Every structure is written in C-alpha cells, then in structure tokens.
Amino acid sequence: MAEPPANVHLPRTSESEDLKKIRHTTSHVMAMAVQKLFPKAQVTIGPWTETGFYYDFDTPEPFSEADLKAIKKEMDRIIKEKLPVIREEVTRAEAQRRIEAIGEPYKLEILDSIQEPITLYHLGDQWWDLCAGPHVESTAELNPKAIALEAVAGAYWRGDETKAQLQRIYGTAWETPEQLAEYQRRKQEALRRDHRKLGRELGLFIFADQVGPGLPLWTPKGTVLRSTLEDFLKQEQIKRGYLPVVTPHVGRVELFKTSGHWQKYRDDLFPMMGADEDEGFVLKAMNCPFHVQIYKSSLRSYRELPLRLAEFGTVYRYEQSGELGGLTRVRGFTQDDAHLFVTPEQLEDEFLKVVDLIQSVFSALHLTNFKARLSFRDPNSDKYIGSDEAWNKAENAIRHAVQTLDMDHFEGIGEAAFYGPKLDFMVQDALEREWQLGTVQVDYNLPERFDLEYVAEDGSRQRPVMIHRAPFGSLERLIGILIEEYAGDFPLWLAPLQIRLLPVTDEQLAFCHEVGDRFRSAGIRAEVDTSGERLGKMIRNAEKEKVPVMAVVGAKEREANALSIRTRAAGELGVLPVDEVADRLQAAIRDRGVF
C-alpha cells in the first residue's frame, strides 16, 4: 500500500478560505464518485487538509492505482454536471432515520459525537453526508484540471489500532492548474529530499521490524553524524557554564506522580513494569524529574545558582503507529535536554542567554528562517497544573524576553506544556515546511511540587525557578530535518565521511592507507576505496554517496606525496601536497567552512 503524500507546504496564501471550500467540496465529490463505482463502500470522515483532502472508506477490497484513475474520471463527470451544493439543517432524530435508511453505521457514530445544529450537505439530489462545511455553492466552481488523486493508505477508524482498518484516499485541489503544477513540483522535490529515502541510500539509519516501529537503529555513519552534533552542542554548553549529568532510562511511578506526568501524560508512557503503582517502574518519557533529584540531593546556596544541568537523555513515548514518520516522529529519541535552576532575579538574564545559545546553534546549522511561538496555556482548559499567579509570572517573563530581543514572534494559545509556558522555535526549511525544533520553558510548578529550595543571602529558604531548554529538540528530528534541508549533501564539518582516497590501481593502495591513517590521526574522517573498481566508477560512487572531498591517487601523485583533489563544493582543485590537504581540511572543519 502506498505511503501518504510527503509533508509538502506551500506559502500561507494557499490556505485561504476559498481553498478550504474547494477542498472540502472536492472531498465530497470524491466520496460520491467512490460510492457510485463501489456501492459496497461505506464513507466515514473526509476533511480538507493543508494541501488537499482525504476520505476514509470501509471497503471489502483495497483500492488500486487503476481504481484511482476510474474515481478521478467519475469525479470529472460529476463536476461537469454543475450540481448545486445544498446545506440542510435537520434534527438528530431525522439524521438518525436517514442514516439507518442507507445502512451507514459509521455515520451513526459520527452523529453521536457532534453537537447541534446538525447539518447535511447535498450534491444535487444524488448524494449527501453529515458535514459542518464550508463548501462552494456548486461543483461548477471546481476545476477538474486543478484536482489530482495522490495515494491510498491504510487508516484505523478513529485512529484506534483495535478498530477497523479503512482505506484512505488522499487528494489535492487548487484554484488553478498552475497552482497544482507548482504543488506537484514541490512534492517531487520533497520526495527527492525525503530523509527516509536518503537515510537508506546514505547508510545513516535503519528501522527493523523485529525491533519495532519508531525505534531507529543508527549505522556507523549515522552514529558519526549524531556524535558530531552532540560534540558541537556540548562544546557550546561548556563555554556557557553547563554541567553534564547522566540519568537512568527507567524510574519509579512515584517520581512521575510527583511531577504530574503520570496523571497528565499517562497515555504516552510505555506500560508500567511491576506488580503495582507503589513499586512500579516506567520508561522515562522526560528527563526533568531526574534532574530535579540531582538538584535536590543537597541543600543549595544562592551562590551555586544558576545551576545548569545538561544531558543527552534518551526518552521513550508510545506514539500511535499512524503518527510515526521516519525520524521526525519516533518512540525512542534523544533530547539535548538541560534544566537550569535559578533565583527569580536571575530568570530573565538566564532566559536571554538560553535564547542566544539556540540562535547560535541554528546559525551554525544554517537554519536561519524561523519564528518564535509563545506557547501559552488556554485559560479555559483544565489540563494545566499550578496557580494563575505562577502562570502569569512565567508567561510575562517569556513575553518580556522576546520583546527585549525584538524577535519575530506570535502567540500559540493552548500550546504550553502542562507545567509551564514555552518559547518554541518554529523553523521553516528549504521547502517552506514548518518544524518545531528548539524550545525554552519557564517553570514555577515543578519546584513547588518537588519542594525545591535554596538558601538565600539573608539565610531564608527560597524556591528556585526552573528553565527547561533543548536547542535541538531531539537529535532524531533534527537529523531528519537536516537530511532534507541539505538534501543529504552535508557541509564538510558534519559529513560522516569527509574525504575518500581513490587509488587508480592497486599499486597506490598502500600509500592511500598511509595517508588515510594520517588524516584520521588529525581528526579528519577519511577512508580508502578498496573496491578495485575503475576510477570513473569510484568517482560516481563517491558522488552518489555525497562525499565532500575526493582525492585521486595515481603513480605521479604517490611519487610527489600529493593528492589530486576534487570537491563537491568547488569542483577540481588540482594536485596538492598531502600536508596542505590535511591543513586545509582541518581548518575548514574547525571553522565549519568549505575546503
């Protein structure tokens, strides 16, 4: 079964109300076409999406590619009929009567979950569905040449793996054929950059059925990439006074009850290990309660604050299988987590320093197109813990910080963590897709719940404030995004392999191994091509694997203790002495530049 379409975003203007109406109506036209061609198909839900629409069907047999072509042809015919789209408001009893009359059990479940007014939308007098709208007034407003059906995928009813598996047809709809063509161009570019595809081709990571979905296995090359990113951030943190810690992968249920995660986050935790909650353990889904315990292990003085504890900690969250997506949504991932324990007077300055760190990290990775989202609580929701006073102080601190820095920002009401508000960095990549990466959070609640204290200058016991921060967010998501941002063509300092030595004949192998050993001793990631292939094939292989620097070694190069250099960034550089190549490589890697 085909995978759903790639996550392709177009400019914000594509998300107009007119497009929503077009896509919503097109989804109904598709459902009508399916039921005309496949009378046994039962419809479930069919919303518009950011780039199109989908509809889920319960069918005896899965749809094929040929079926999609037939469905699109029937959709074109329906559109040409110029059917009016009619809204009808009915009572719950009348809606139930009509649904029972056509034998659509899924519609009955949907009816039970919606509030009045209950509305039906009709396509002429031929087809109808429960729907809240919006829609265009007639199928004449749809352009068949601006509509395409894209893929079929499996989907569980209500997203529940224990319920029926349905067939989901994805489609896209636009106002003009030109918009559709631009979307399809970007979709192809997204497929070319897809980190799942490139990850396999470049040998960075794998997923194994026997291990389980959402649990990536990192190959040697992928591990080098991870380690390079970790080392980079660790060095930046050390400069800023962070202290490294390591915490276990499991903890008592009691720990997460105190933090509130057990009560608020339980559905996302892996099942408890142990006979009962008093003695039970769970895989950790977050690092903060563990760092709290390190802080609490001794009575702290105000002279020790701010205390900055940092860890690349692996956490586990039981994401639903339908929500998993390569490296960007996994069940086991490593956070570049740190928790700062500060006095209230230190809060603003430390918060600004964290933002500066995140911006520095993004700059080094060339992720410069981002906005800051002020992720605040929804005052009408009961999912949050803590007092209004604590929340107001935390939100005001974040708001004041972004105003001080004059950051491009917007507010996201309801996006806060349950224990505190956040400043989330929303990064837009080369394909104009938006991702949440770095985050910094202000927390007055966990220090209260864990009864954290420090001895103030006057000798009194005071409550510290916590700052949670993660510049990368998670290594897995960051690497998935970077693979796509760079299309697998990593800058020299990040590349798992930085130079490959290509011997023209076996007579140059020994010299290549000597040079490779020397480069590796100097901290340069080098390898020798020992395949025995012809030179042209070795060059093509290195290009396909996106190796930044290639060094061709023939008899003349060996005699001159030199290398014939070819780079992806600058092409042919000619023959250079080995010492010069080593020095230039070291400088480019150190400065995160090009050779």
PLY file of the C-alpha trace (Angstrom):
ply
format ascii 1.0
element vertex 595
property float x
property float y
property float z
element edge 594
property int vertex1
property int vertex2
end_header
0.00 0.00 0.00
1.38 3.43 -0.88
2.56 5.82 1.78
0.62 9.05 2.30
1.86 12.11 0.39
5.02 13.82 1.58
4.67 16.69 4.03
4.69 19.48 1.43
3.82 23.04 2.43
3.07 25.94 0.12
3.01 29.62 1.08
0.44 30.70 3.62
-1.69 32.30 0.90
-2.55 28.76 -0.22
-4.56 28.26 2.96
-7.32 30.71 2.07
-10.98 30.22 2.92
-11.73 29.73 -0.78
-9.28 26.83 -0.92
-10.81 25.26 2.17
-14.22 25.34 0.49
-12.82 23.92 -2.75
-11.04 21.08 -0.96
-13.94 20.24 1.30
-16.34 20.10 -1.63
-13.88 18.09 -3.71
-13.67 15.51 -0.91
-17.46 15.09 -1.11
-17.30 14.77 -4.90
-14.67 12.04 -4.46
-16.79 10.19 -1.90
-19.81 10.37 -4.21
-17.69 9.02 -7.09
-16.39 6.15 -4.93
-19.88 5.10 -3.87
-21.13 5.24 -7.46
-18.31 2.96 -8.62
-18.11 0.81 -5.47
-21.63 0.60 -3.97
-20.45 -1.52 -1.01
-18.02 1.20 0.13
-19.07 2.96 3.33
-17.87 6.51 3.96
-16.51 7.71 7.28
-14.77 11.10 7.53
-13.41 13.36 4.80
-11.80 16.64 5.89
-9.81 19.20 3.93
-6.08 19.38 4.75
-3.30 21.90 4.33
-2.62 20.75 0.77
-5.81 18.95 -0.20
-8.21 16.48 1.36
-8.78 12.84 2.16
-11.68 10.48 2.78
-11.71 7.18 4.68
-13.73 4.27 3.34
-14.62 0.83 4.62
-14.40 -1.41 1.55
-14.31 -5.21 1.03
-11.21 -4.86 -1.18
-8.41 -2.27 -1.13
-8.34 0.38 -3.84
-5.75 0.00 -6.61
-3.99 2.59 -8.76
-6.39 1.71 -11.58
-9.29 2.40 -9.20
-7.92 5.87 -8.50
-7.93 6.66 -12.22
-11.52 5.49 -12.53
-12.56 7.51 -9.47
-10.93 10.67 -10.87
-12.71 10.17 -14.19
-16.05 9.84 -12.37
-15.25 12.96 -10.33
-14.70 14.93 -13.54
-18.10 13.79 -14.78
-19.81 14.83 -11.52
-18.15 18.25 -11.60
-19.33 18.84 -15.16
-22.93 18.26 -14.04
-22.67 21.59 -12.15
-24.52 20.17 -9.17
-25.67 22.68 -6.54
-24.20 22.18 -3.06
-27.14 22.45 -0.68
-26.98 22.85 3.09
-29.82 21.30 5.12
-30.30 21.55 8.87
-32.10 18.57 10.45
-32.98 17.23 13.89
-30.86 14.47 15.43
-33.76 12.05 15.11
-34.20 12.85 11.42
-30.48 12.47 10.75
-30.51 9.10 12.50
-33.54 7.97 10.49
-31.88 8.84 7.18
-28.57 7.21 8.14
-30.28 3.99 9.18
-32.22 4.01 5.92
-28.99 3.88 3.88
-27.20 1.48 6.24
-24.17 3.61 7.15
-23.08 2.61 10.70
-20.02 4.89 10.74
-22.27 7.88 10.20
-24.24 6.91 13.31
-21.04 7.02 15.39
-20.20 10.40 13.90
-23.71 11.64 14.64
-23.32 10.65 18.32
-20.16 12.76 18.60
-21.38 16.02 17.05
-23.32 18.83 18.61
-26.31 20.64 17.21
-27.07 22.18 14.82
-26.81 19.04 12.71
-26.27 19.85 9.07
-26.23 17.78 5.90
-24.62 18.84 2.65
-26.14 17.54 -0.59
-24.60 17.32 -4.05
-27.75 17.99 -6.03
-30.27 15.31 -5.12
-27.78 12.47 -5.70
-25.58 12.26 -2.58
-25.25 13.70 0.94
-23.15 13.48 4.08
-23.08 14.82 7.62
-20.91 17.90 7.49
-20.39 21.29 9.12
-18.95 22.88 5.96
-17.72 25.14 4.47
-18.39 24.38 0.79
-18.63 26.13 -2.54
-22.12 26.75 -3.93
-21.84 24.46 -6.95
-19.48 21.86 -8.40
-19.16 24.27 -11.33
-16.71 26.21 -9.12
-14.30 23.25 -9.14
-11.65 22.97 -11.86
-11.03 19.29 -12.76
-7.58 20.21 -14.10
-6.62 21.61 -10.69
-7.51 18.36 -8.87
-5.48 15.16 -8.51
-5.81 11.94 -6.53
-2.47 11.08 -4.99
-2.34 7.89 -2.96
-4.14 5.20 -1.00
-3.10 4.34 2.55
-4.46 2.35 5.47
-6.06 4.17 8.40
-7.73 2.90 11.56
-11.21 4.11 12.43
-10.87 6.92 14.97
-7.08 6.37 14.85
-7.53 3.33 17.12
-5.46 0.26 16.22
-8.07 -2.00 17.82
-10.78 -0.80 15.44
-11.50 -1.43 11.76
-8.82 -0.69 9.20
-10.10 1.63 6.50
-8.86 2.74 3.08
-7.84 6.40 2.93
-7.69 8.16 -0.42
-5.56 11.31 -0.46
-6.16 14.06 -2.97
-5.17 17.63 -3.65
-7.23 20.50 -5.02
-6.34 24.05 -6.07
-7.94 27.02 -7.74
-5.88 26.78 -10.94
-3.88 24.14 -12.84
-0.78 26.31 -12.35
-1.11 26.03 -8.56
-1.47 22.26 -8.89
1.66 22.09 -11.08
3.67 24.11 -8.54
2.47 21.87 -5.72
3.44 18.76 -7.68
6.88 20.24 -8.42
7.45 20.85 -4.72
6.14 17.41 -3.90
8.70 15.85 -6.23
11.42 17.97 -4.63
10.24 16.81 -1.20
10.43 13.19 -2.35
13.97 13.80 -3.64
14.91 15.16 -0.23
12.90 12.64 1.82
15.11 11.74 4.79
13.75 8.20 4.88
14.92 7.59 1.31
18.22 9.42 1.71
18.85 7.79 5.07
18.78 4.38 3.38
20.83 5.50 0.37
23.50 7.18 2.50
23.54 4.35 5.06
22.71 6.52 8.09
19.96 4.61 9.89
17.52 1.73 9.51
14.27 0.52 11.01
13.85 -3.20 11.69
10.52 -5.00 12.06
11.92 -7.26 14.76
12.95 -4.22 16.81
9.69 -2.35 16.28
8.30 0.74 14.53
9.50 4.15 15.63
12.78 2.76 17.02
15.64 3.74 14.68
18.92 1.84 14.56
21.92 4.03 13.81
24.62 2.70 11.49
28.28 3.70 11.91
27.88 6.66 9.52
24.69 7.83 11.20
26.31 7.48 14.61
29.21 9.67 13.49
26.69 12.30 12.40
24.90 12.13 15.76
28.18 12.29 17.68
29.35 15.31 15.68
26.16 17.20 16.54
26.39 16.16 20.19
30.04 17.21 20.45
29.24 20.56 18.83
26.49 21.36 21.32
28.45 20.01 24.30
31.31 22.38 23.47
28.92 25.31 23.19
27.35 24.38 26.53
30.66 24.04 28.33
31.54 27.58 27.22
28.31 28.74 28.86
28.76 27.01 32.19
26.62 23.87 31.76
27.44 20.77 33.81
26.96 17.30 32.29
24.84 14.65 34.02
23.63 11.15 33.15
20.35 9.65 34.36
18.76 6.17 34.00
16.24 5.11 31.38
13.64 3.99 33.93
12.20 5.45 37.10
9.57 4.78 39.74
5.98 5.62 39.00
6.05 7.69 42.20
8.58 10.06 40.62
6.22 10.81 37.75
3.24 11.12 40.06
5.02 13.86 41.95
5.95 15.67 38.73
2.39 15.28 37.40
3.41 13.40 34.26
1.72 10.19 35.43
-1.62 11.98 35.77
-1.32 14.22 32.70
0.81 12.16 30.32
-0.01 8.55 31.15
-1.36 7.58 27.72
2.02 8.44 26.19
4.08 6.43 28.68
5.12 2.86 27.97
3.29 0.37 30.22
4.33 0.11 33.83
6.76 -2.62 34.88
5.97 -4.17 38.25
3.03 -5.50 40.19
1.52 -2.22 41.38
1.97 1.54 41.22
3.68 1.69 44.62
6.61 -0.40 43.37
6.18 0.02 39.61
8.68 1.46 37.12
8.19 3.07 33.72
10.49 4.01 30.87
11.22 7.69 31.21
9.39 9.97 28.80
11.16 13.11 30.01
14.38 13.98 31.82
13.29 16.85 34.08
12.18 14.82 37.16
15.59 13.12 37.20
17.48 16.41 37.03
15.30 17.68 39.85
16.56 14.81 42.01
20.18 15.76 41.33
19.43 19.34 42.37
17.63 18.11 45.48
20.45 15.79 46.53
21.96 18.57 48.66
20.87 21.88 50.11
21.86 24.56 47.62
23.09 28.06 48.35
22.21 31.08 46.28
25.95 31.17 45.50
25.57 27.93 43.48
22.83 29.36 41.27
22.26 29.36 38.42
22.88 25.60 38.30
22.77 24.35 34.70
22.45 20.55 34.33
22.69 19.16 30.78
22.17 15.67 29.36
21.72 14.00 26.02
18.99 11.82 27.51
17.09 9.16 25.60
13.35 9.11 26.32
10.51 6.85 25.23
6.97 7.79 24.30
4.33 5.43 23.00
3.27 7.30 19.87
0.43 5.72 17.88
1.74 3.83 14.84
-0.25 6.03 12.48
1.57 9.10 13.82
5.10 7.76 13.29
7.10 9.27 10.44
10.73 8.35 9.82
12.97 10.21 12.28
10.63 13.16 12.78
8.17 11.20 14.96
9.61 8.19 16.79
9.08 6.23 20.00
12.63 6.43 21.31
14.59 9.66 20.88
17.45 11.60 22.44
16.83 15.10 23.72
19.58 17.66 24.14
17.99 18.45 27.46
19.09 20.87 30.15
17.43 22.24 33.25
18.53 25.47 34.84
17.76 26.18 38.48
17.80 29.93 39.02
16.74 32.57 41.51
13.76 34.72 40.46
16.18 37.63 39.97
18.31 35.56 37.57
15.40 34.33 35.46
15.36 36.97 32.72
19.12 37.05 32.19
19.37 33.25 32.04
16.39 33.03 29.71
18.04 35.50 27.32
21.28 33.51 27.45
19.42 30.33 26.50
17.77 32.07 23.54
21.22 33.30 22.47
22.53 29.73 22.62
19.65 28.43 20.50
20.13 31.18 17.92
23.86 30.43 17.80
23.17 26.74 17.22
20.66 27.45 14.45
23.10 29.83 12.78
25.83 27.17 12.70
23.37 24.76 11.08
22.14 27.42 8.60
18.61 27.19 9.98
18.03 30.93 9.91
14.41 31.13 8.76
12.39 30.81 11.96
9.79 32.48 14.14
9.31 32.27 17.88
6.00 30.89 19.13
4.93 31.97 22.59
3.23 28.74 23.64
0.86 29.79 26.40
-1.91 27.97 28.26
-5.54 28.03 27.29
-7.27 29.56 30.33
-10.40 27.54 29.53
-8.60 24.19 29.73
-8.11 22.06 32.84
-5.01 20.22 31.60
-2.55 22.55 33.35
-1.16 22.44 36.89
-0.21 25.31 39.16
-1.64 28.65 40.22
-2.73 31.52 38.00
-0.08 33.66 39.68
2.72 31.26 38.70
1.47 31.02 35.12
1.13 34.78 34.75
4.67 35.34 36.04
6.09 32.73 33.66
4.20 33.99 30.61
5.12 37.60 31.34
8.80 36.62 31.63
8.73 34.99 28.17
6.79 37.86 26.63
9.22 40.41 28.05
12.23 38.42 26.79
11.08 38.31 23.16
10.22 41.99 23.29
13.68 42.76 24.66
15.27 40.76 21.83
12.85 42.22 19.24
12.19 38.69 17.96
9.69 37.88 15.22
7.05 36.05 17.28
3.42 35.05 17.63
1.33 33.55 20.41
0.07 29.95 20.40
-2.71 29.68 22.95
-3.09 26.12 24.25
0.42 25.05 23.15
2.01 25.26 26.62
3.37 22.26 28.48
1.09 21.23 31.33
3.55 22.63 33.89
4.59 25.88 32.19
4.64 28.14 29.11
7.25 27.80 26.36
9.11 29.75 23.73
9.20 27.39 20.74
11.37 27.99 17.68
9.35 27.25 14.54
11.86 26.68 11.73
10.93 26.88 8.05
13.06 24.67 5.81
14.07 24.87 2.13
10.62 23.58 1.08
8.78 26.10 3.29
7.72 23.37 5.70
7.48 24.40 9.32
9.01 22.39 12.16
9.24 22.90 15.89
12.85 22.50 16.99
14.39 24.43 19.88
12.33 25.16 22.97
12.84 27.04 26.24
10.30 26.83 29.05
9.76 28.69 32.31
8.51 26.53 35.18
7.39 27.61 38.65
5.38 24.42 39.20
7.88 21.54 39.39
9.99 23.34 42.02
6.79 23.64 44.06
5.73 20.02 43.56
9.19 18.71 44.49
9.63 21.23 47.31
12.91 22.58 45.92
14.77 25.17 47.96
17.94 27.19 48.15
19.42 29.24 50.99
19.11 32.92 50.11
21.65 35.60 51.02
19.63 36.52 54.13
19.63 32.89 55.30
15.98 32.22 54.41
14.81 29.21 52.39
13.53 30.25 48.95
12.04 28.48 45.94
14.11 28.39 42.71
12.63 28.74 39.23
13.33 26.09 36.58
14.15 26.72 32.93
13.75 23.71 30.65
15.59 24.02 27.34
16.52 21.93 24.29
18.14 23.74 21.32
17.86 20.71 19.02
14.59 19.41 20.47
15.59 15.85 19.64
18.57 14.50 17.72
16.34 12.25 15.65
14.03 15.01 14.45
16.90 17.42 13.89
18.83 14.91 11.78
15.73 14.08 9.74
15.21 17.79 9.06
18.89 18.40 8.28
18.99 15.49 5.82
16.11 17.11 3.93
17.39 20.68 4.32
20.78 19.69 2.83
19.29 17.01 0.54
21.85 14.66 2.12
24.74 16.89 0.98
26.09 17.74 4.44
28.60 20.53 4.99
32.15 19.29 5.47
32.20 19.52 9.29
29.00 17.44 9.60
29.62 14.88 6.84
30.02 11.33 8.25
32.83 10.79 5.73
34.86 13.90 4.85
37.37 12.60 2.30
37.68 9.41 0.27
41.00 8.36 -1.28
40.64 6.79 -4.73
43.64 4.71 -5.88
43.93 4.47 -9.66
45.49 0.98 -9.35
46.29 -1.42 -6.53
49.87 -0.14 -6.59
48.69 3.06 -4.85
46.68 1.26 -2.12
49.47 1.19 0.46
50.15 4.92 0.02
46.40 5.67 0.29
46.18 3.73 3.56
49.16 5.67 4.97
47.51 8.99 4.06
44.17 7.80 5.44
45.79 6.85 8.76
47.45 10.25 8.96
44.20 12.09 8.25
42.29 10.09 10.85
45.00 10.82 13.43
44.45 14.51 12.68
40.70 14.20 13.35
39.69 14.00 9.69
37.12 11.37 8.76
38.82 9.58 5.86
38.57 6.22 4.13
40.16 4.42 1.19
38.11 2.98 -1.66
39.31 -0.64 -1.78
36.64 -1.82 -4.23
39.07 -2.34 -7.14
36.59 -0.61 -9.49
37.70 1.57 -12.37
38.40 5.20 -11.40
35.26 6.52 -13.14
33.05 4.14 -11.16
34.76 5.08 -7.87
34.15 8.78 -8.57
30.50 8.14 -9.43
30.03 6.12 -6.24
31.57 8.91 -4.15
29.32 11.47 -5.85
26.26 9.31 -5.21
27.24 8.99 -1.54
27.76 12.79 -1.42
31.34 12.58 -0.10
32.52 16.21 0.18
36.14 15.65 -0.91
37.66 13.04 -3.23
41.40 12.50 -3.61
42.54 10.67 -6.72
45.91 8.94 -6.30
47.90 7.73 -9.30
51.57 6.95 -9.77
52.52 10.65 -10.16
50.63 11.67 -7.00
52.26 8.91 -4.95
55.69 9.89 -6.25
55.08 13.56 -5.35
53.43 12.78 -1.97
50.39 14.64 -3.26
46.70 14.20 -3.99
44.53 15.22 -6.94
41.59 16.92 -5.21
38.01 17.10 -6.40
35.30 18.62 -4.15
31.53 18.82 -4.34
31.66 22.49 -3.35
34.31 23.77 -5.79
34.99 21.01 -8.34
38.55 20.21 -9.46
41.27 21.87 -7.32
44.26 20.18 -8.95
47.18 18.37 -7.34
48.02 19.48 -3.79
50.65 18.25 -1.30
49.32 15.89 1.36
50.37 18.30 4.13
48.43 21.16 2.54
45.33 18.99 2.10
45.47 17.97 5.77
45.93 21.56 6.98
43.13 22.92 4.80
40.76 20.14 5.80
41.44 20.70 9.49
40.89 24.45 9.16
37.65 24.03 7.19
36.29 21.50 9.70
37.29 23.68 12.67
35.74 26.81 11.16
32.69 24.92 9.79
33.59 26.19 6.32
34.32 24.64 2.91
37.55 23.12 1.63
0 1
1 2
2 3
3 4
4 5
5 6
6 7
7 8
8 9
9 10
10 11
11 12
12 13
13 14
14 15
15 16
16 17
17 18
18 19
19 20
20 21
21 22
22 23
23 24
24 25
25 26
26 27
27 28
28 29
29 30
30 31
31 32
32 33
33 34
34 35
35 36
36 37
37 38
38 39
39 40
40 41
41 42
42 43
43 44
44 45
45 46
46 47
47 48
48 49
49 50
50 51
51 52
52 53
53 54
54 55
55 56
56 57
57 58
58 59
59 60
60 61
61 62
62 63
63 64
64 65
65 66
66 67
67 68
68 69
69 70
70 71
71 72
72 73
73 74
74 75
75 76
76 77
77 78
78 79
79 80
80 81
81 82
82 83
83 84
84 85
85 86
86 87
87 88
88 89
89 90
90 91
91 92
92 93
93 94
94 95
95 96
96 97
97 98
98 99
99 100
100 101
101 102
102 103
103 104
104 105
105 106
106 107
107 108
108 109
109 110
110 111
111 112
112 113
113 114
114 115
115 116
116 117
117 118
118 119
119 120
120 121
121 122
122 123
123 124
124 125
125 126
126 127
127 128
128 129
129 130
130 131
131 132
132 133
133 134
134 135
135 136
136 137
137 138
138 139
139 140
140 141
141 142
142 143
143 144
144 145
145 146
146 147
147 148
148 149
149 150
150 151
151 152
152 153
153 154
154 155
155 156
156 157
157 158
158 159
159 160
160 161
161 162
162 163
163 164
164 165
165 166
166 167
167 168
168 169
169 170
170 171
171 172
172 173
173 174
174 175
175 176
176 177
177 178
178 179
179 180
180 181
181 182
182 183
183 184
184 185
185 186
186 187
187 188
188 189
189 190
190 191
191 192
192 193
193 194
194 195
195 196
196 197
197 198
198 199
199 200
200 201
201 202
202 203
203 204
204 205
205 206
206 207
207 208
208 209
209 210
210 211
211 212
212 213
213 214
214 215
215 216
216 217
217 218
218 219
219 220
220 221
221 222
222 223
223 224
224 225
225 226
226 227
227 228
228 229
229 230
230 231
231 232
232 233
233 234
234 235
235 236
236 237
237 238
238 239
239 240
240 241
241 242
242 243
243 244
244 245
245 246
246 247
247 248
248 249
249 250
250 251
251 252
252 253
253 254
254 255
255 256
256 257
257 258
258 259
259 260
260 261
261 262
262 263
263 264
264 265
265 266
266 267
267 268
268 269
269 270
270 271
271 272
272 273
273 274
274 275
275 276
276 277
277 278
278 279
279 280
280 281
281 282
282 283
283 284
284 285
285 286
286 287
287 288
288 289
289 290
290 291
291 292
292 293
293 294
294 295
295 296
296 297
297 298
298 299
299 300
300 301
301 302
302 303
303 304
304 305
305 306
306 307
307 308
308 309
309 310
310 311
311 312
312 313
313 314
314 315
315 316
316 317
317 318
318 319
319 320
320 321
321 322
322 323
323 324
324 325
325 326
326 327
327 328
328 329
329 330
330 331
331 332
332 333
333 334
334 335
335 336
336 337
337 338
338 339
339 340
340 341
341 342
342 343
343 344
344 345
345 346
346 347
347 348
348 349
349 350
350 351
351 352
352 353
353 354
354 355
355 356
356 357
357 358
358 359
359 360
360 361
361 362
362 363
363 364
364 365
365 366
366 367
367 368
368 369
369 370
370 371
371 372
372 373
373 374
374 375
375 376
376 377
377 378
378 379
379 380
380 381
381 382
382 383
383 384
384 385
385 386
386 387
387 388
388 389
389 390
390 391
391 392
392 393
393 394
394 395
395 396
396 397
397 398
398 399
399 400
400 401
401 402
402 403
403 404
404 405
405 406
406 407
407 408
408 409
409 410
410 411
411 412
412 413
413 414
414 415
415 416
416 417
417 418
418 419
419 420
420 421
421 422
422 423
423 424
424 425
425 426
426 427
427 428
428 429
429 430
430 431
431 432
432 433
433 434
434 435
435 436
436 437
437 438
438 439
439 440
440 441
441 442
442 443
443 444
444 445
445 446
446 447
447 448
448 449
449 450
450 451
451 452
452 453
453 454
454 455
455 456
456 457
457 458
458 459
459 460
460 461
461 462
462 463
463 464
464 465
465 466
466 467
467 468
468 469
469 470
470 471
471 472
472 473
473 474
474 475
475 476
476 477
477 478
478 479
479 480
480 481
481 482
482 483
483 484
484 485
485 486
486 487
487 488
488 489
489 490
490 491
491 492
492 493
493 494
494 495
495 496
496 497
497 498
498 499
499 500
500 501
501 502
502 503
503 504
504 505
505 506
506 507
507 508
508 509
509 510
510 511
511 512
512 513
513 514
514 515
515 516
516 517
517 518
518 519
519 520
520 521
521 522
522 523
523 524
524 525
525 526
526 527
527 528
528 529
529 530
530 531
531 532
532 533
533 534
534 535
535 536
536 537
537 538
538 539
539 540
540 541
541 542
542 543
543 544
544 545
545 546
546 547
547 548
548 549
549 550
550 551
551 552
552 553
553 554
554 555
555 556
556 557
557 558
558 559
559 560
560 561
561 562
562 563
563 564
564 565
565 566
566 567
567 568
568 569
569 570
570 571
571 572
572 573
573 574
574 575
575 576
576 577
577 578
578 579
579 580
580 581
581 582
582 583
583 584
584 585
585 586
586 587
587 588
588 589
589 590
590 591
591 592
592 593
593 594
